[in-house]
Amino acid sequence: MPALHATQRTEGWLSPDALERIAAHLRVPKSEVWAVASHYPEFRLAQPGRRIVRVCTGVSCRARGGRDLVAACERALGIAAGLTTADGAVTLEEMDCAFACSVAPVVEVDHAYRGRVAPGDIDSLLSAPAHAGHREVASATIAPVGSRAPVSGSPAQRLAALAGDAGARSTGARLIVGVGACSLAVGADQTLAALRAEVARRGLPFAAVAAGCNGMCWAAPAVTVARDGQSPRVMGPVTAAAVPRLLDALAANALDDAAGREFMAPQHRVLLERCGLTDPGDIADALRRGAYAAFAQALTDGSPERVIEEVRAAGLAGRGGAYFQTAVKWAGCRAARGTPKFIVVNAEEGEPGIFKDRHLMEGDPHRLLEAMLLAAFAAGASRGILYIHGEAELSAQRVATALAQARAHGLVGDRILGSDFSLEVEIRRGAGGFVLGEETALLESIEGRRAMPRPRPPFPVEAGLFGKPTVINNVETLAAVPSIVARGGAWFASLGGGRGTKLFGLSGHLKRPGVVEMELGCTLRTLIDTVGGGSSTGRPIRAAVVGGPSGSIVHPRQFDEPLIPRGPVNPGTGGVVTLDDQTSVRDAVRTLLAFNTRESCGKCTPCREGTARLLTMLDGPVDGAGVKALSEVIQVASLCGLGQAAPFAVLSGLAEFPDEFGVS
């Protein structure tokens, strides 16, 4: 996988000659190289045009005009989607999801996203000079913390010294621009540049810095005014042209942040508490705000079992959709025989409509690293792998920066903070594939093979990566751990009726799409009307897609049901896409099923053949009984949870909206 990635980055695609060279270099059969390269959707086996234009047609973008953008591109370029112009200048493609759903509809031009695109914008997008690709924004220039922790004292004392040094270098009052994948797509980098220039011109006593998005994607580009001793105030949208007006209002003490306060008020922010406030490129900023303190105290106490017990008391269950008890995994790995033991962070997040893990990595990468350290300490792991989606460039860049900083400060590597605990961490990149959400398929990918689920038992905690005991957790699950260890499992269990908090990505026909953190047990009514601001079109909300391709279609009559795992309305992975009454539920269901069909790894017949047959059945007059019977076979006989969940949207759509399918 790393060799394929490196070659495609250099050459733009994987030619037959390149595949042969890779096979010779790695000393593996050509057939094996081809098998892997042809399995992952992000690897290109056909040469693209000099420019690549991709239009998102996932459910969120589709609901907000994605198909119209495809048609506009086809007219402007004179080709159909999936083709390259005759002169080889431009390749036009549809994409399953850009994972910037909160600024839908999205078009990607030369590997850079543009959000809130209208058909009238296409000509200017296509005629603009080629962009170099993903835009990262530099952090403010801040003096670094000492290169390593002090050489004496307990781990907690050593970290306190680092944090003290970071506190002494505090930047004071700040104007913080939320810079995430979503806000970059609508000009956050331009707002930051304009803000820095105007603050300098006016000689204002503020530092203009970049942070991750605080979840208010609907207000992007957003600017947070942060002063010591005062609550942050968030303004947005603030375009580059609007920066002078913002600073005038700031000088006149006339800032209006009522909409932001309405959005934040219903939330209980634990995982997101530093997102939008902390500079993700500055470890000193993270240390000032408490990063690594829970981990240092756990090392000082010297009890991995205590960490496991706090997580058990918290009732923390996997937030990747399965809701399996996290402490059970950790304890099982710790008790298993064999070394080295591994901790794997699943940051693939390949489900259309789900974008909360990227939000966490972009906004607070040091929280994820601290959580990974705590999990490894508890489970007895000495090797760690962060597996990040191949197209989540901003997430990968910020995690890589945070990892390098943590390693330089003695927080990753050998004898961390002077303790006996060591953890070596590396980053691996995926190349697409929804099946990577299944943990054993992820292990196959890390080992360099096609991503296909393994039969179980044995389970990964006994025989996982390279046959060694392995813990696999997704980003959101781990991100809760530092707060649980710091405040106690009972505290977390007091939230959400014993279930804690959950991140939700809101998109579709909403006035305020974005990422929110709520206590489990909240309702869709609260998410859609109170937090999301209701319908953006003024028309009634007809349905909500909850949980992405493995989720369900929820009728408004169930909007007051509590969102609890395995309840009447299961929150799943946390994606919520709202559809107004002018949107076809049948089209949304077909979009989700078509994705599941394309993304089947092909290993088991019920999923590989069954989903394709089910899709064909939706394209004509629908035989309700036949659809249900085939869905039952797929659910019962598929090898992994993703195949088993593939018919959920179809079954819920048929049950709740039979008229749309012509079923009585």
N, C-alpha and C positions, 0 to 999 in steps of 0.2 A: 504493500500500500504506500509506504513513504516513497519508494522508487517511482511508482506510477504518478503520485502527486508531483514530485519534483520534475518529472519529464513533461507533464502536461502544463505546469506553470511556465516552463522554459519554451516549449514548442507550440503550446496552444491546443494540442490534441495528441492522441496516442496513435501514431502511424504504425503499420505493420513492421517497418524497419526498427522503430523505437522499441516495440514489444520484443523483437528478437534481441536487440542490444541489452534490454533489461534481463531477459532470460539468460543470456551469456554471462552478464555481470554477476547475477545472483546464483548462477549455476543451478537453475531449476528448469524443468521442461517447459518448452514454449507453450504447450497446451495448458499448463497451470497458470502461466502469466495471462494468457488469453481468457481463461475461465474467470479469473478475478477481475480483469479489466472490463469484461463484458457484463459483469454482474451488477456493478454499481452505476446508478443513473447519472452521476456527475462526471464520470469519465467519458471522454469523447473519442469515439473510434472512427469518426468521419471528420474531415477537415472543415472547420467553420469559416465563415467570411472574416474579413479583416476587422469588422465590427460585429458585435453580437447584441441583438435587441431581444429581450424576453419580457413578455407581458404576463403578469400573474392572473390566473383564472381559477384560483381557489375560491372557496365559498364566500369568504369575506369580500374579496375583490370582485368576484362575479356579481355579488349583490349590489355593489356600488359602481358597476359599469365596466368591469374588466372586459367583457365580450365586445363592447363598443370600442374599446381601445385596440383590441386585436384587429377589428375591422378597419379602424383608422390607419393602423400601421400597414395592413395589407394594401389599402388604397395608395398610401404614400410611397410604398416600396415596389408595388406592382407584382408582388408574390404572395403566395399563401403561407400561413404559419407552418413552420417545419422545413422551409426551403431557403436557399441562398440566392441572392440576385445573380444574374448571368455574368456580371463582371467580377463576382467574388467579393464584392464590397461589404455586403450586410447579410447576416443570417438572422431570420426572424423565428422566434420560438414562443410557445406557451410554456408557463412554468406552473407546477402544482401549488406552490406557495412561496412567497417572498419572506414570510415570517416577519413582516412589518404591517400586520393586519390592521393596526390602529390608525394607519395613515392611508388606507386603501382608497382608490385602486392604485397599484404600484406597477411601474415599468422599470426594468433594469436595462441601462444602456452602458456598454463597456464596463460591466461589473460594478456599476454604481447605481444605487436605487434612487428613483424619483417617486415621491408620494403625492397623493391627492391630485392625480393627473386627470385632466379632462381631454376629450377627443381633440379639442382645439389646440392643445399643447403639443400634439405629436410632431407637427412640422418643425417647430423650434427645437424639440428634443433631438430629432434626427439630423438637423442641420448644425447642431452645436459641435464644436471641436471634440475629437475623441478624448475621453477622460482617462486618466491613468489607472483608474480602478477605485477600490474602496478608499474612503477618505478617513484617516485617523487625525485627531486633533491633539496637538501637543499640550501637555499640562503646563500650568504656570511654572515659572522658574523658581524653585524653592531649594534652599540649601539642604543637602541630604543629611539623613541621620547617620551617626557613626557607622562605619562599615560592618561592624559585627557587635553582638551583644558583649557586655562586660565579661571578663574572664573569671569572675568569682561570684559566689552567692548562689542561692537557689534559683531554679528557673523563673519563679515569680519575681524575685529580686532583679534578675538580669533583664527581664522584660520591662519591669518598672523603670529601670535606668534608661532603656531605649525610649520608652514612652515619655519619660521626663525630658529627654533631649528633644524629642519631637515637639512637645508642648512649648519648649523654650523658643521654638522657631515658628510659632503660630503666625498666620498671615493676617489676623484681625478681620475687619469687615470685608465681606466678599460679595461680589455679584456673580452668581453661579449659573452658567448656561447648561441645561440638560442636553448632553450629547450622547445619544444612543443611535442604534440603527434606524429607528423610526424618525427621530428628529433630524438626523443627517439627511434623510430623504426629503425633508421640507426646509432645508437651509440653515440648520443650527450652526454649522461651521461658519457661515457668512455672518450670522448674528454675533457669534463670539468674536470674530475678527473686528467687526464694526464696534462692538462694545469695548474691546481693549483699546482701540484707537481713540474712541471718544472719551473714555475715562482718562487716558493719558493727556488728551488735548485740554480737557477741563481741569486737570490736576486734582481729581477727586480722590479722597482717602479710601478707595476700594481696590481690591485685587479682583480682576476679572478672570475667572477660572472655569474650566470644563469639569463637569461631573457626569455621572450616568443619568438616565432619565428617572424622574421620580414617579413615573407611572401616569402622569397627566399628558399622555400622548396627544390627546385632542387639543391641548393648548400649545403644542410644540410649534416653533421653538419657544421654550419657556425659560424665564430668568427668575432665579430665586435671590431675594435680598436677605443676606444673613449677617446679623450683627450680634456681638456678644451680649448675652442677657436678654435677647428679644426673640420672639418666635419668628421663624422664617416666613417670608411673604413671597408668594409665587405669582408672577405675571405671565400672561401669554394669550394668544401667540404674539411673539415679539420678532418681527422681521428685522433685517438689517436696517431698512429704511426707518423703522419705528424706534430705533435705539435712542435718538435724541429726545423724542417725546417721553420715553420711559425715564430718562435721566432728569428731564424737566419735572415730571411728576414726582420723582424721588426727592428732588430738591424742595418741592412745594409741599411735601408730606401728603400727597394726594393719590397714593397708590390704591387701587381697588382690586383686592384679591378675594372677593366674595365667592366667585365661582370655584376657585381652588379650595376654599375652606369647605364648601358644600361637598365637593368630591372627596376630601380627606376625612370629614367628620365621621362617617359611618364605619371607617376602617379601623382595624386593630393591627398596626404595623409592627411586626417583629422582624421578619426576614428583610423587610424593605426599610427598616428604620434609618439606615445610612444611605440608601439609594437617593440620588439627587442632591445630597449634601456633601459627600466625600469625593475627593478627586481620585478616581480609580488608578491614576498613574503615579500616585504619591503615597508611599508606604507610611511616611510621617503623618499624613492626614488620617490614615486608617488607625495608626497607633494612638493618635490623640483621641480618637473616638472609641477606643476600647478593643480594637482588633487584637487577637491572640492572647488576651488576658485569661479567658476561660481555659485555653489550652495550657498556658504556662502554669496556672494553678493546678490543673489536673496532673501535670508532670511533677509538680512540687509535692502533691499528695501521694503520688506514686501508686495509684490504684486504678488500673484499667477496669476492674470489676465495678467500681463505683460509677464510672462513666456509663457502663452498660446498664446499671440499675437505674440511673437517672433517666436514661432514654426509655427504659422499660416503664418506669413510673409515669413518664410523660404520655405514654400510649402512642408514640410517634409511629405512624404507618407510612409506607412508601407512597410518595406523591406522584409517581409515574403512572398511576391509574389502578394498580393492583391492590394497594393498601395492605401490603404484608408487613407484619410487625418488624421494625428495624432492629430492635434489640435481639430478637431471635436469630437473625442473620449474624450479627456481630458475635454473639455468644457461641453459635455453632462454629464459626470460623476459628475463634480463639481455642475451642476445645479440639479442633481437628488436628490430625497429625500431618506433618510435612512442612517443609520450609523451602524457599521463602514463601510467605503469605502475601497476598496482593489485596490492595484496595483499588477498585475501578470506579471512576466517576462517569456515569453515562450522561454526557452533555450533547448527545446526538440530536434530540428533540426534532424528529422529522415529521411530525404530524401537522398537516395544514390547519391553520387557525390557532395553533398553540405557540406562544412566543415568550412565556414567562421565564424559562431557564436562561435564555439569552439576556433577558432584562437583568437578571441577577448577576450574571457574569460580567456584563458591561458596566453595571453600576457599583458592584461591591465584590470584586474578585478576591480580596483578602478574606472576606467571610467564607467563601467557598474553600480556600486553602486551609483556613483554620479548622473548618469542619472536617475536611479530609484528614488533617493531622489527628484530630480527636478520634475519628473513626478508625484510623490505622492503629493508634495507640490502644484503643479498646479491643480491637480484633486481633492484635498481635501481628499486624502487617508491617513489612519493611520495604515494600515496593509499591509505588502508586502510579496509576495511569489516568490521565484526564483525556477522555475520548470526546472530542469536540467536532460538531458537524462541519463538513468540509467547506460550506459556504457561510458559516458564521464567522466571518473574518474579524469583525470588531471584537467579538467575544474572545476569539483565539488570541488576538493581539494583546488585549488587556490582561487576560489570564497569564500569558507568557511574560508580560512585563512584571506583573505581581509576583510570579514564581521566581523570576530572576532577582527581584528585590528581596524576597523572603530568604532566598538562598544566600544572598550577600550579607544578610543580617543574622545568619545563624539560625533561622527559623525552619529551614528545610535542609536535609543532608545528614551528616554524621553527628551523633551526640548533640542533639538539638538542645540549645540553651543549657549546655553543660550536663545534660542528663544522659542516661544509658540508652535512650530511645533515638533511633535513626530512621529516616524515611527518605528514600530516593524517589523523585517524581519526574515523570516525563509526560509530554503532551503528544497525543496521536490525533490525526484528523480523519474523519470519516469521508465518505464520498456519496452520501445519500443512501436511501434505503430505509423505509418505514420499519422493516423487520428488525432493525438494530435496536428498537425499543424492547425487544425480547432479549433477556440478558445473556443467554447462551449463544445466540446469534452474534451478539456483540463480542463475545470472547473469540468466536471463530474469526471475526474480522481482525481483531488485534493480532491473532496468530497468523494472519496473512492469507486467509482463505475466503471463499464466498460466505456471505452472512446467511447461515442457515441454522435453525434451532437444533439443539442436541436433545436426544431423548433423556428424560430424567426419571428416576435417579441414575447416577449420582448427581447431587445438587452441587452448585458451584462452591458452596462453603466447604465442601469436602474435596471436590476435584474440579477446579475451575480453570483459570488461566494456566496453560502449560501443565495441566494436571495437578496444580497446587491449590490449597484452600484459598478462596477468593470471595471478598465481599463486593457486591455491585449495588450502588445507590445512585439515584438520579440527583440532579443539582438541587432542586427544591427540598427534597428530603434532607439532604445534608445541611442545607443552609439554616435549618431550624436548630441544629445541634449546639452551636456555641451558646445560644441564649438558654437552651435547656440546661446545659451544664452550669452556666453562670447563675441562673435564677432558680434552678431546681425543677425536677420533673413534675412535682405537684403543681407548680405555678403554670406550666404549659397545659397540664391536664385540666386546669380550671377554666380554660378557654374552649369555646365551641362544644360545650357539653362533654368534655373529656377527650375531644378530638383535636384540639389546637386550632391553628389558623391554616388558611389555604389561599394560594394565589390564584387569581382568575384573570384571564386575558379577555377583555371585552372588545368586540368589534361588530361590524355589520351596520345596521341602521340605528345607530345610537348617536346622541348629541355629544357624549363624552366617552369615546372609546379609550382604552388604555389598560394598564395593569394595576390591579387592586389586591389588597390583602384583607380578607374577612375571616371571622370565626366560622368554622364549619357549623352548619345548621342554619346559615342565612338562607334567604330565598332568592329565586330568580327575580321576583318582583322588586326586591331591594336592589339587586345588582342592576337591573334594567332601568327602573324608574328613579330610585333615590340616588344611586351612585352614577349610573350612566346617563341620567338626565332625560330618559325617555326617547321616543322615536325622533330621529333626525329629519324625517320626511314629513312629519305631521300626520302620517297615516298610522293606523293601529298596527301593533306588532302581532304578526300572525303566528310566528313560531320562533323557537330558539334551538340552534344546534349546540348541544352541550357535550363536550368531551372529544371533539374532532372525529376522525374517521371511525374510531372505535366507540363512539358515543351514540347519542340518541336524539331524536327530534321531539321536542317538548311542546305540547299544546299550552296556550295561555291558562287553561283551567288548572294546570299544575304549577303555575308560577308561584303559588303560595306554599308549596311543599318545601320542607327543609332540605337543603342540599347536604346529604350525608352518604358516605360510602354504603353501597348495597341497599340504599333506601329507595323509595318510589322514584326519586330523581337523583341519580348518581352524579356527583360532580366530575368523576373521571379525572382527566388530566387538567381540567380547569379552563378549557376554552369555551367561550360563550359567544356565539355568532347570532345576532338577532336579525330576523327577516320580517319586513313589513308585508301588508296584505296584497301588495302588487308583485311579490316575489313567488316564484313557483317552488313549492316544497318538493315536488317530484324532481325538478331539476337539481335542487340541492342534494337530494338523496342520491340521484344518479352520479353527481360529481364525486361524492364521498365513496360510493361503491366502485366507480371507475378508478379512483386512486388506489383503493385496496386491491383491485384486480391487477393493475400495473405493478404494484409493489409486492405482490406475492413472491416469496423467494423461490417458489416452484418445487419445494421439497416434497410436500404432501398433496395428494390428488384432491381431497375435498376442497382445499383452499385454492389450489392452482386452477382446477377445472370448474369447481363449483361457483366461485365468484364470477368467472367469465360467463358461465351459463346464466347466472342470476342477472347479470348486466343485460344480456340479450333479452331476457324475459321482461325487463323494464322498458325496452324500446318499442314494444308493441302493446296490444291489449293485454292487460295484466290479469293473469290467473292467480287470484289471491291464495287459493289453497295450494297451488303448485309452488308459489314463491315461499310460502311458509314451510312446506315440506322440505324443499331443497335447503332452505336456511337452517332447518333443524339438523340436517345431515352435516352441513359445514360447521355448525356450532359444536356438535358432539364429536366429530371425527377428525377435526383439524389438529395438527400436532401442537401448535403453540397458541398462546392467548390472543395473539393478533388475528390469526385466522378464525379462531372461535368467536371473536367479537366483530368480524367483518360484516355480518348481516344485521347488526343491531340497528343501524340507521334505517335500513329497509323495513324491518319489522315494526319499528316505532312509527315510521312514516305511514305505513299501511294502516296501523291501528288507530292513529290519531287523525289522519287526513285521507280516509278511504276515497273520498270524492275525487281527489286529485289523480288517483290511480285508476279511476273507473271501476272501483270495487264497491259493492253495496254491503 
